[in-house]
């Protein structure tokens, strides 16, 4: 549980910094900056797999990496950067869609993992629990409702939660599909 708390604390910290960047710097500047993070993250990931040392970054990766991510260090972050860039390009004139979709991944996914790990007793699918998924739904609705009316937030929140349950990489697909759902509904 301690590793999951550390993992999600870092997830929330960096996710919140990305959201603040988009809010304060706008979509164009954010695309450039996050693009640089994507390039740097990918190069560092390749470097780590080839045995190069990045002491500070390796420590962060070690704290947040799950066992299945070891062949691709930083995979979750790289996929999150990719989804953020896709959203920034597709919805550059509608930052509310971007902010809502990324907020779902940052806060909904984190809350689901923490509550599901600590209190999850009723298995839903593989490691997913009803408790974690219901938490994801509630937090997703709240995040989306900050930017859009409640009826849109409920429908998009349900869609985001269903995607989070599926055996897809949530760092990539939850923001993209959530944004598509919101855009379809507005």
N, C-alpha and C positions, 0 to 999 in steps of 0.2 A: 504493500500500500504506500510506503514511504516513497518508493521510486515513482509511482504513478502520480503522487502529489507533486513531487519535484518536476516531473515531466509536464504536467498540466499547468503548473505555475509558470514555467518557462514559455509554454504554449500561449498562455493568456498574456504574459508580459510582451512577447514579440508581436502577437496578434493585435494587442491594444496599440502598440507603437505603429504598426502598419495602418490601423484605422485612423489614428491621430495624424499620421503623415498624409493620408488621402484627404482627410477633413481640412487640414491646414494648408497643404501644398497644392491641392487640386489633382485632377486625374492625370494631366500631362506630365507634370513633374514626378508624380508618384510612379507612373509607368517607367520613367527613366531610372529612378532610384531603385525600385523593386527589380527592374531588369538587371541592374548592376549586382544586386544581391543574388539574383538567380545565377548569373554567370560566375560570380565568386563562389557561391555555394556549390555549384556543380564542379568547378575546378578543385575546390577543397575536397569534395567527396571523392573525386577521381584520385587526387593525391593521397588521401588516407588509404584508399584501397590498394594503392601501389607502394605503401610503406613510408610515405613522407610524413614528417612530424609537424603538427600544428598544435602545440601544447594546450593553449587556452581553449581553442575550438574543440579539440579532441575531448577535453574534460566536459564541455557542454554536451557534445554528442553522446558521450558515455552516460551522462545523467539522464538523457531523454530517449535514448535508443532502445527499442524493443528488440528481442532476440531475432525476430524474423527480418529486421531491418539491417542487420550487420553486413550483409553483402553489398548494401548501398547506403553507406553512412549519410545521415541527413536527408534521407529519402522523403520523409514527411514534410520537412521544410521546403525542399526543392519543389515538391508537388503543390504545396500551398502557394509558393511564389508563382508557379505556372498558372494556377487558377486565378490568382490575383491579377496577373498581367492580362490574361484573357478577358476577365471582367472589365478591367480598366480600358481595354481597347474596344470591346463590344458596347459598353455602357458609359463611354467617356462623357456623354452629355446627360447622364442620369446617375450621379454619384450616390443617390439614396439607394438605388438597387444594389450597387457595389457594397456600400456600407452594411446594408441589411444582410446580404448573402454572406459576406465575410464574418459579420458578427455571429451569425448562426454557427459557423465553423469554429470560431474562436471560443465562444461562450457556451453554446449548446453542446458541442462535442465534449468540451472539458467537463462541464457539469455532469453529462451522461456518464463519462468514464469514472469520475470520482464517486458519484452516488451509486452507480452500478457495481463498482469494485467494493465499496464499503458496505452497502446495504442490499445489494442485489441477491435475492434468494430464488427468484422465479425465472428460470432460463427461457429465453425467447428464441434465440438462434445462436449457435456456437457459444461465444463468450458474452453475447448480448443478453441483458436481462430486461424484464418488464420495468423494473424500477429505474434503470438507467435510461431506457427509451422514453418513459413518461417524463422524466426530468428533461431529456433532450427536447421533447415536444413543448413543454411549458416554457423553457428558456428560449427556444426558437421563436415561439409566438411573441414573447416579450420583446426580443431583439427586433423582430420584423415590425412589430406594432409601434416601435419608436419612430419608424419612418413611414409606415403605411397604415391604413384603417384596419380595424380588428378583423373584419371578415377576410381580408387578404392575408393578414398575419396567420389566421387559423389554417386556412387552406395551404399556404406556402409552408407553414410550420409542420403540418402533417406530411407534406411531400418531403421536406428536408429530413424528417425523422425516419421515414420509410427508406430513403436513400442511405441514411446513416446505418440502418440495420443491414442493408444488403452487403454481400461480400465484394464490395468495390472499395477502392482507396478513397476514404472520406475526405482527405485533404484536397483532393482534386475534384471529386464529383459533387460533394455536398454544396459547396459554393456555386458551382456552375449550374446545377439543376435547380437550386433554390432561386438563383437570379432569373433563370428562364421561367420558372413558375410565377415569380413576382411580376416579371415583365408581361407575361401572358394575361395576368389578372388585372393589371392597372389600365 
